[in-house]
Amino acid sequence: MKILSKWIISALAILLAAYLIPGITISGIYIAIIVALLLGLINAIIRPIVIILTLPINIVTLGLFTFVINGFFFWLLSTFIKGFQISGFWIAVLGALVISIISWTGNQLIDNQ
């Protein structure tokens, strides 16, 4: 039940990011749920490998390069999911930051209950 709740929070965070940030468009809740699922899979499987491979630059930038990695994966999803568009890479980085903040807040509310 917790996983489903976190998945819904991620989908709502994606919808909210699309609402708040011009340049991110999403056609509906169904697409947001698909994006949340795929983003979760990418973050669970591919992201740890990329973080390890980019560890030197992450150390030099004091971890700020992680935002670039998150934005890249968010932008990557927009390239092959119909109904989900991001107008530029830096918009994707900003969107990933907003989604991270909203998801973290929502997940803290779930975990503390």
Helices and strands as residue ranges (DSSP letters): H 2-20, E 24-26, H 29-45, H 47-53, H 55-60, H 65-80, E 84-86, H 89-111
